[in-house]
Amino acid sequence: MVTPALETERLLLKPLSSDDAVHIQRTFPRWEIVRYLIASVPWPYPDNAAQHYVDIIALAASKEGKGWYWTLRRKEAPEEVIGVICLMDIPDNNRGFWLVPEWQGQGYMTEACHAVTNFWFTELDREVLRAPKAAINSRSRNLSERSGMRLLRVEKGEYVAGVLDTELWEITRDEWRQLNGASARR
């Protein structure tokens, strides 16, 4: 399925395009953003890394039907990319995201996660969504708790910041539908 544009109360989730790499390269390479991302993210972030990520990793996964990637943009400033969120057809790693620090703590990622999780369960008709995260990343953990996910296990994982405890969070389609009512059904 092609990645559709999605919308929340305050956000436009636009399908990632090759042109977005310029914006990502400008905003992404910050320690506050990358430290809890997987160790395969190069650090320090090279000058061409965003273009490589968008064209070779994200858009390739989209073409194969194994990934759905969106830029996050506030409706009041649609030209400004403030983050990225994705869904991936990878066991135990179905959703990932980042948001620039200036817009954290204001509910934007909660809105974005709700929209893409609903897409995962209603449009893609998946049974379960699993999201790994660094245990020390309290904001991400709190978002999972608030959205009805449950902790499955804790193990070690490699991040840009080093080896950290990794939590694996899960929610099933039935649990999502129960929490979100009719809006989570086709």
Short mmCIF file of the C-alpha atoms (twelve columns), coordinates in Angstrom:
data_MODEL
# 
_entry.id   MODEL 
# 
loop_
_atom_site.group_PDB 
_atom_site.id 
_atom_site.type_symbol 
_atom_site.label_atom_id 
_atom_site.label_alt_id 
_atom_site.label_comp_id 
_atom_site.label_asym_id 
_atom_site.label_seq_id 
_atom_site.Cartn_x 
_atom_site.Cartn_y 
_atom_site.Cartn_z 
_atom_site.pdbx_PDB_model_num 
ATOM 1   C CA . MET A 1   0.000   0.000  0.000  1 
ATOM 2   C CA . VAL A 2   1.216   3.486  -0.904 1 
ATOM 3   C CA . THR A 3   1.912   5.777  2.042  1 
ATOM 4   C CA . PRO A 4   -1.033  8.187  2.276  1 
ATOM 5   C CA . ALA A 5   -1.036  11.690 3.716  1 
ATOM 6   C CA . LEU A 6   -2.502  11.683 7.239  1 
ATOM 7   C CA . GLU A 7   -3.804  14.520 9.370  1 
ATOM 8   C CA . THR A 8   -4.332  15.101 13.073 1 
ATOM 9   C CA . GLU A 9   -5.810  18.047 14.913 1 
ATOM 10  C CA . ARG A 10  -2.548  20.020 14.691 1 
ATOM 11  C CA . LEU A 11  -0.319  18.073 12.293 1 
ATOM 12  C CA . LEU A 12  0.089   17.177 8.658  1 
ATOM 13  C CA . LEU A 13  1.816   13.842 8.154  1 
ATOM 14  C CA . LYS A 14  3.160   14.026 4.607  1 
ATOM 15  C CA . PRO A 15  4.632   10.952 2.919  1 
ATOM 16  C CA . LEU A 16  8.416   11.210 2.948  1 
ATOM 17  C CA . SER A 17  9.965   12.306 -0.353 1 
ATOM 18  C CA . SER A 18  13.530  12.658 -1.583 1 
ATOM 19  C CA . ASP A 19  13.206  16.453 -1.335 1 
ATOM 20  C CA . ASP A 20  12.668  16.164 2.445  1 
ATOM 21  C CA . ALA A 21  16.288  15.099 2.969  1 
ATOM 22  C CA . VAL A 22  17.468  18.728 2.872  1 
ATOM 23  C CA . HIS A 23  15.143  19.630 5.768  1 
ATOM 24  C CA . ILE A 24  16.077  16.489 7.711  1 
ATOM 25  C CA . GLN A 25  19.795  17.131 7.244  1 
ATOM 26  C CA . ARG A 26  19.299  20.609 8.693  1 
ATOM 27  C CA . THR A 27  17.272  19.604 11.792 1 
ATOM 28  C CA . PHE A 28  18.157  15.983 12.625 1 
ATOM 29  C CA . PRO A 29  21.875  15.942 13.556 1 
ATOM 30  C CA . ARG A 30  21.474  16.913 17.198 1 
ATOM 31  C CA . TRP A 31  22.502  14.820 20.174 1 
ATOM 32  C CA . GLU A 32  19.106  15.344 21.842 1 
ATOM 33  C CA . ILE A 33  17.481  13.623 18.834 1 
ATOM 34  C CA . VAL A 34  19.940  10.857 17.958 1 
ATOM 35  C CA . ARG A 35  21.206  9.609  21.314 1 
ATOM 36  C CA . TYR A 36  18.412  7.034  21.831 1 
ATOM 37  C CA . LEU A 37  18.251  5.891  18.198 1 
ATOM 38  C CA . ILE A 38  19.754  2.608  17.030 1 
ATOM 39  C CA . ALA A 39  23.523  2.478  16.660 1 
ATOM 40  C CA . SER A 40  23.331  2.181  12.859 1 
ATOM 41  C CA . VAL A 41  22.561  5.931  12.775 1 
ATOM 42  C CA . PRO A 42  25.983  7.438  12.011 1 
ATOM 43  C CA . TRP A 43  27.342  9.890  14.559 1 
ATOM 44  C CA . PRO A 44  28.672  12.454 14.002 1 
ATOM 45  C CA . TYR A 45  26.060  12.707 11.247 1 
ATOM 46  C CA . PRO A 46  27.741  13.031 7.813  1 
ATOM 47  C CA . ASP A 47  26.721  15.752 5.352  1 
ATOM 48  C CA . ASN A 48  24.931  13.350 2.977  1 
ATOM 49  C CA . ALA A 49  23.432  11.015 5.576  1 
ATOM 50  C CA . ALA A 50  19.835  12.266 5.368  1 
ATOM 51  C CA . GLN A 51  19.733  11.902 1.576  1 
ATOM 52  C CA . HIS A 52  21.132  8.374  1.897  1 
ATOM 53  C CA . TYR A 53  18.589  7.469  4.580  1 
ATOM 54  C CA . VAL A 54  15.624  8.865  2.645  1 
ATOM 55  C CA . ASP A 55  16.532  7.496  -0.809 1 
ATOM 56  C CA . ILE A 56  18.306  4.225  -0.007 1 
ATOM 57  C CA . ILE A 57  16.596  3.066  3.190  1 
ATOM 58  C CA . ALA A 58  13.180  4.679  3.684  1 
ATOM 59  C CA . LEU A 59  11.929  5.100  0.121  1 
ATOM 60  C CA . ALA A 60  13.318  1.688  -0.858 1 
ATOM 61  C CA . ALA A 61  11.349  0.076  2.000  1 
ATOM 62  C CA . SER A 62  8.252   2.006  0.910  1 
ATOM 63  C CA . LYS A 63  8.586   0.753  -2.684 1 
ATOM 64  C CA . GLU A 64  8.875   -2.817 -1.406 1 
ATOM 65  C CA . GLY A 65  5.718   -2.397 0.712  1 
ATOM 66  C CA . LYS A 66  7.726   -2.909 3.914  1 
ATOM 67  C CA . GLY A 67  7.791   0.655  5.252  1 
ATOM 68  C CA . TRP A 68  5.591   3.749  5.532  1 
ATOM 69  C CA . TYR A 69  7.358   7.036  6.308  1 
ATOM 70  C CA . TRP A 70  5.981   10.497 7.044  1 
ATOM 71  C CA . THR A 71  7.389   13.918 7.821  1 
ATOM 72  C CA . LEU A 72  5.675   15.761 10.667 1 
ATOM 73  C CA . ARG A 73  4.612   19.334 9.973  1 
ATOM 74  C CA . ARG A 74  2.523   21.686 12.065 1 
ATOM 75  C CA . LYS A 75  -0.564  22.869 10.184 1 
ATOM 76  C CA . GLU A 76  0.341   26.463 11.019 1 
ATOM 77  C CA . ALA A 77  3.807   26.041 9.390  1 
ATOM 78  C CA . PRO A 78  3.464   23.261 6.783  1 
ATOM 79  C CA . GLU A 79  6.798   24.012 5.123  1 
ATOM 80  C CA . GLU A 80  8.751   23.181 8.310  1 
ATOM 81  C CA . VAL A 81  9.678   19.538 9.004  1 
ATOM 82  C CA . ILE A 82  9.696   19.021 12.786 1 
ATOM 83  C CA . GLY A 83  10.124  15.249 12.815 1 
ATOM 84  C CA . VAL A 84  9.666   11.915 11.111 1 
ATOM 85  C CA . ILE A 85  7.548   8.897  12.009 1 
ATOM 86  C CA . CYS A 86  7.505   5.512  10.336 1 
ATOM 87  C CA . LEU A 87  5.915   2.104  10.355 1 
ATOM 88  C CA . MET A 88  8.040   -0.886 9.385  1 
ATOM 89  C CA . ASP A 89  7.330   -4.486 8.554  1 
ATOM 90  C CA . ILE A 90  10.188  -5.698 10.774 1 
ATOM 91  C CA . PRO A 91  9.629   -8.224 13.571 1 
ATOM 92  C CA . ASP A 92  9.624   -6.511 16.986 1 
ATOM 93  C CA . ASN A 93  10.256  -3.091 15.393 1 
ATOM 94  C CA . ASN A 94  7.118   -1.696 13.773 1 
ATOM 95  C CA . ARG A 95  7.193   1.997  14.679 1 
ATOM 96  C CA . GLY A 96  9.907   4.601  15.068 1 
ATOM 97  C CA . PHE A 97  10.016  8.373  15.316 1 
ATOM 98  C CA . TRP A 98  11.929  11.491 16.196 1 
ATOM 99  C CA . LEU A 99  10.860  15.051 16.937 1 
ATOM 100 C CA . VAL A 100 12.972  18.192 17.253 1 
ATOM 101 C CA . PRO A 101 13.395  19.160 20.921 1 
ATOM 102 C CA . GLU A 102 11.671  22.533 20.520 1 
ATOM 103 C CA . TRP A 103 8.348   20.778 19.845 1 
ATOM 104 C CA . GLN A 104 8.649   17.939 22.371 1 
ATOM 105 C CA . GLY A 105 6.383   17.789 25.406 1 
ATOM 106 C CA . GLN A 106 3.434   19.406 23.602 1 
ATOM 107 C CA . GLY A 107 1.535   16.296 22.490 1 
ATOM 108 C CA . TYR A 108 2.586   16.353 18.840 1 
ATOM 109 C CA . MET A 109 4.146   12.889 18.909 1 
ATOM 110 C CA . THR A 110 1.107   11.487 20.723 1 
ATOM 111 C CA . GLU A 111 -1.066  12.766 17.854 1 
ATOM 112 C CA . ALA A 112 1.299   11.387 15.211 1 
ATOM 113 C CA . CYS A 113 1.579   7.979  16.909 1 
ATOM 114 C CA . HIS A 114 -2.192  7.722  17.183 1 
ATOM 115 C CA . ALA A 115 -2.613  8.450  13.470 1 
ATOM 116 C CA . VAL A 116 0.000   5.971  12.238 1 
ATOM 117 C CA . THR A 117 -0.996  3.268  14.726 1 
ATOM 118 C CA . ASN A 118 -4.577  3.570  13.537 1 
ATOM 119 C CA . PHE A 119 -3.303  3.261  9.942  1 
ATOM 120 C CA . TRP A 120 -1.321  0.133  10.947 1 
ATOM 121 C CA . PHE A 121 -4.367  -1.582 12.388 1 
ATOM 122 C CA . THR A 122 -7.157  -0.346 10.111 1 
ATOM 123 C CA . GLU A 123 -5.595  0.103  6.668  1 
ATOM 124 C CA . LEU A 124 -2.749  -2.400 6.873  1 
ATOM 125 C CA . ASP A 125 -4.867  -4.797 8.982  1 
ATOM 126 C CA . ARG A 126 -1.975  -5.895 11.197 1 
ATOM 127 C CA . GLU A 127 -2.497  -8.011 14.299 1 
ATOM 128 C CA . VAL A 128 0.104   -6.433 16.590 1 
ATOM 129 C CA . LEU A 129 2.346   -3.365 16.783 1 
ATOM 130 C CA . ARG A 130 5.654   -3.602 18.623 1 
ATOM 131 C CA . ALA A 131 7.975   -0.726 19.378 1 
ATOM 132 C CA . PRO A 132 11.425  -1.021 20.952 1 
ATOM 133 C CA . LYS A 133 12.931  1.905  22.826 1 
ATOM 134 C CA . ALA A 134 15.787  2.776  25.122 1 
ATOM 135 C CA . ALA A 135 14.497  2.274  28.666 1 
ATOM 136 C CA . ILE A 136 16.107  5.562  29.699 1 
ATOM 137 C CA . ASN A 137 13.959  7.440  27.132 1 
ATOM 138 C CA . SER A 138 11.184  8.300  29.582 1 
ATOM 139 C CA . ARG A 139 9.165   10.439 27.149 1 
ATOM 140 C CA . SER A 140 8.917   7.596  24.647 1 
ATOM 141 C CA . ARG A 141 8.094   5.095  27.397 1 
ATOM 142 C CA . ASN A 142 5.370   7.391  28.772 1 
ATOM 143 C CA . LEU A 143 3.874   7.762  25.296 1 
ATOM 144 C CA . SER A 144 3.662   3.963  24.990 1 
ATOM 145 C CA . GLU A 145 2.003   3.660  28.405 1 
ATOM 146 C CA . ARG A 146 -0.537  6.414  27.631 1 
ATOM 147 C CA . SER A 147 -1.450  4.780  24.322 1 
ATOM 148 C CA . GLY A 148 -2.319  1.456  25.949 1 
ATOM 149 C CA . MET A 149 0.835   -0.484 25.096 1 
ATOM 150 C CA . ARG A 150 2.352   -2.957 27.525 1 
ATOM 151 C CA . LEU A 151 5.962   -3.841 28.245 1 
ATOM 152 C CA . LEU A 152 6.914   -7.287 26.924 1 
ATOM 153 C CA . ARG A 153 10.572  -7.572 27.852 1 
ATOM 154 C CA . VAL A 154 13.810  -5.761 28.593 1 
ATOM 155 C CA . GLU A 155 17.155  -6.639 27.026 1 
ATOM 156 C CA . LYS A 156 20.351  -4.871 26.000 1 
ATOM 157 C CA . GLY A 157 20.484  -2.882 22.772 1 
ATOM 158 C CA . GLU A 158 23.005  -0.753 20.907 1 
ATOM 159 C CA . TYR A 159 22.202  2.923  20.492 1 
ATOM 160 C CA . VAL A 160 24.084  5.994  19.328 1 
ATOM 161 C CA . ALA A 161 24.642  6.710  23.058 1 
ATOM 162 C CA . GLY A 162 26.038  3.198  23.661 1 
ATOM 163 C CA . VAL A 163 24.698  -0.080 25.039 1 
ATOM 164 C CA . LEU A 164 21.474  0.544  26.968 1 
ATOM 165 C CA . ASP A 165 18.536  -1.414 28.308 1 
ATOM 166 C CA . THR A 166 15.932  -1.806 25.561 1 
ATOM 167 C CA . GLU A 167 12.236  -2.157 26.315 1 
ATOM 168 C CA . LEU A 168 9.907   -3.833 23.826 1 
ATOM 169 C CA . TRP A 169 6.341   -2.474 23.960 1 
ATOM 170 C CA . GLU A 170 3.274   -4.014 22.316 1 
ATOM 171 C CA . ILE A 171 -0.393  -3.426 21.574 1 
ATOM 172 C CA . THR A 172 -2.695  -5.758 19.638 1 
ATOM 173 C CA . ARG A 173 -5.310  -4.725 17.097 1 
ATOM 174 C CA . ASP A 174 -8.098  -5.876 19.436 1 
ATOM 175 C CA . GLU A 175 -6.668  -3.833 22.315 1 
ATOM 176 C CA . TRP A 176 -6.339  -0.799 20.033 1 
ATOM 177 C CA . ARG A 177 -9.930  -1.117 18.869 1 
ATOM 178 C CA . GLN A 178 -11.178 -1.513 22.427 1 
ATOM 179 C CA . LEU A 179 -9.336  1.642  23.505 1 
ATOM 180 C CA . ASN A 180 -10.269 3.705  20.455 1 
ATOM 181 C CA . GLY A 181 -13.781 2.525  19.605 1 
ATOM 182 C CA . ALA A 182 -15.341 2.924  16.201 1 
ATOM 183 C CA . SER A 183 -12.562 5.183  14.873 1 
ATOM 184 C CA . ALA A 184 -10.200 2.201  14.944 1 
ATOM 185 C CA . ARG A 185 -12.395 0.032  12.710 1 
ATOM 186 C CA . ARG A 186 -12.556 -0.058 8.960  1 
# 
